[in-house]
């Protein structure tokens, strides 16, 4: 089965959950797309260097930062007429 590649406009983040370790990865869409067809998440302690995915482990702050930067409107209270509706 041939599948179409994801595009930057398809979503903002990909969430990957490793149930066995109760661990989440939060990948921005551009990073997720760069991985291609497979992502290997190595959680072994005995590594000479950290995998590039390590910075996205439980990186919930990425979602918060993105949502704050997307806020472009200022909310102001709306007054409704005192008369009945």
N, C-alpha and C positions, 0 to 999 in steps of 0.2 A: 504494500500500500504506500503510495507516494503522498506525502503531506506537504502542504504549502508552508514556507518559512514564516516565522512571526515577523511583525513589523513594529517599529518603535511606537506607533500609534495604537497598537492592539491592547496594551495594558501598561501600567506604571511599574509594578513589582511582581515578581514570581516568588511565592512562598513555598519552600521545600521543607517538609517535616520528616525527621527520622524518628519513627515511633519507638524503636528499640532504645534510643538514647534520650527520648523526650527533648529533642533539639530542633530548633527552627533555623533556617537560613532565609534571609531577606535579600533577594537579588534585584537590583534595578533592571529594568527591561533591557537596556543596552548591554549590560554585563551578561545577563541571561542569554541573550541572542548570540553573543560572542563565543559562548561555550559550544555552540553547534548542536550536534545530535546527542551528546552524552555529557553528563556531569559526574565526575568521580569525587565524592566527598570522603576524605580520609580523616578519620578521627583518632588515629593512633598517636600516642604520646611520644613514641620513639621515632622521631623524624629529625633530620638534620635542619630542615627549614620548614616554615609553615606553608601550607598550600595557599594559592591565591584566593581561595574561597573563605579562608579564615576570617577576613575582615567583614564578611557578611553573616557570620554566625550570630544569631540573636540581635541583629542590627535594626531593631525596631525604630531607632531614632531616625533612620533614613526616611521612613514613611512620615513621621512627624515633621521633619524638616521640609519635605516636599509639600505636605498639606498646608503648612504655614506660608510657604513661598507662593502657593497658588491663590491665596486669599487676596483678591484685588478690590473687593468692594468693602465699604464701610457701612455697617448696619446702623440705622437710626430708627428711633421709635416712630410708629405710625399712629396718628390720632384718628379715631373713629368718631363719627358724629354721635352726640349724646342722645339723639332721638332714637326711637326703636327701629329695629331692622325690619 
